[in-house]
Amino acid sequence: MTIAQVGNLIEFKQGLKGIVEKVNENSVIVDLTYMSNYRELDLEQRTVVNHKNYKIIAETV
């Protein structure tokens, strides 16, 4: 399992994407405002994602 680093773009939970802001022991904090349809989805600005539940799309954006 590859752990994301701050600035990586990740994808998780049925296509949601975001930029990693902080890496914790078991999870990352992700900024969801990267997505163009962020406001339409009515999501919180940030969320926590377990390392097991995402894949890295791009290294350091």
C-alpha positions as CSV (number, residue, x, y, z in Angstrom):
1,M,0.0,0.0,0.0
2,T,1.4,3.4,-1.1
3,I,0.7,6.2,1.3
4,A,-0.1,9.6,-0.3
5,Q,2.0,12.7,0.5
6,V,0.9,16.3,1.0
7,G,-0.1,17.8,-2.4
8,N,-1.0,14.4,-4.0
9,L,-4.3,14.2,-5.9
10,I,-6.3,11.1,-4.8
11,E,-9.5,9.4,-5.8
12,F,-11.8,7.7,-3.4
13,K,-15.4,6.7,-2.7
14,Q,-17.0,6.4,-6.2
15,G,-15.0,8.9,-8.1
16,L,-14.5,11.8,-5.5
17,K,-11.2,13.5,-5.9
18,G,-9.2,15.8,-3.7
19,I,-5.8,17.2,-2.8
20,V,-4.1,15.7,0.3
21,E,-3.5,18.5,2.9
22,K,-2.3,16.4,5.9
23,V,-1.0,12.8,6.3
24,N,-1.9,11.1,9.6
25,E,-0.9,7.6,10.8
26,N,-4.0,5.8,9.4
27,S,-5.6,8.5,7.2
28,V,-5.2,11.6,5.1
29,I,-7.1,14.9,5.3
30,V,-8.3,15.9,1.8
31,D,-9.4,19.2,0.3
32,L,-12.4,18.5,-1.9
33,T,-12.6,22.0,-3.5
34,Y,-10.4,20.7,-6.3
35,M,-13.4,19.1,-8.0
36,S,-15.2,21.4,-10.5
37,N,-18.6,20.1,-9.3
38,Y,-17.7,20.5,-5.6
39,R,-20.6,23.0,-4.9
40,E,-23.2,21.0,-6.8
41,L,-22.4,17.9,-4.6
42,D,-23.1,19.8,-1.4
43,L,-20.0,18.4,0.4
44,E,-17.9,19.6,3.3
45,Q,-14.7,21.4,2.2
46,R,-12.5,18.7,3.8
47,T,-12.8,15.0,4.7
48,V,-10.8,12.2,6.2
49,V,-10.0,9.2,4.2
50,N,-8.3,6.0,5.4
51,H,-5.2,4.9,3.6
52,K,-6.9,1.7,2.5
53,N,-9.7,3.6,0.8
54,Y,-8.0,5.8,-1.9
55,K,-5.7,5.6,-4.8
56,I,-3.1,8.2,-5.9
57,I,-4.0,9.8,-9.2
58,A,-1.1,12.3,-9.5
59,E,2.0,13.0,-7.4
60,T,2.4,16.5,-5.9
61,V,0.0,18.8,-7.8
